[in-house]
Amino acid sequence: MKKLYSILYVVLLICIVGTVVFLILSPDKIPVHYNFAGEADRIGSKYENVIFPLFSIGMGLFFLLMAKGQRKKGEKTNEKILLIAGVCTLIFFTLLGFHFMLKGLRYDPEAAPRVSYDHVTRFVSIGVGVLLVVLGNIMPKMRRNALFGLRTKWSMSNDNIWQKSQRFGGIASVIAGFVMIVLALVVPGIWNVLVMTIVIAIWLILCIIASHRYYLKDQGKKDNI
């Protein structure tokens, strides 16, 4: 468990140090917004890009506090799972933020700044896909809680429905994750965002339906007793 805490702290430190280096080295004015053609349509202060690392740090601290909360309750399994989720989420958003900060460092006022949405959307789709695969592997191990997992009013009704819902959600997450990774490699540009949205929507709908079906089956068994 200490290793996971150490990894989380290290990634947080890398995010903070990288942001400080960016602020020191980058010009005062950089591209801060791009249109759908990948062309910069607004130049602003370099401090606007700090929103990416701030969000990353906020997410890291959020998972860290949740993990420590589970630790106080003696829920070691939940604590470990939250730390893994926190590390993966923090790495994903840190890399995404560094991508745009690097664009700012390379900004040349004499050239027309552009960003490749194809690369960005592929990275996001693959990153989200990897997160779903990781999530799918840890969901079945998560004990019933009020913070994390496939939480519906049906899955939260008792431990039996919770476990079945998390098992289904875990399998569905892994499948959805691999589908997104594969499609990200073959679907170009902005269409990746549409594909990602559709896959996530289907995943969520199936998970909710599954938890409801498990609830109905559980209630049916109780009525027959």
Secondary structure, DSSP 4 states (H G I P E B T S, - for coil): -HHHHHHHHHHHHHHHHHHHHHHHHS-SEEEEEE-TTSBEEEEEEGGGGGHHHHHHHHHHHHHHHHHHHHHHTT-HHHHHHHHHHHHHHHHHHHHHHHHHHHHHHT--TTS--B--HHHHHHHHHHHHHHHHHHHHHHGGGPPS-SSSSS--TTTTS-HHHHHHHHHHHHHHHHHHHHHHHHHHHHS-TTHHHHHHHHHHHHHHHHHHHHHHHHHHHHHHHHHH-
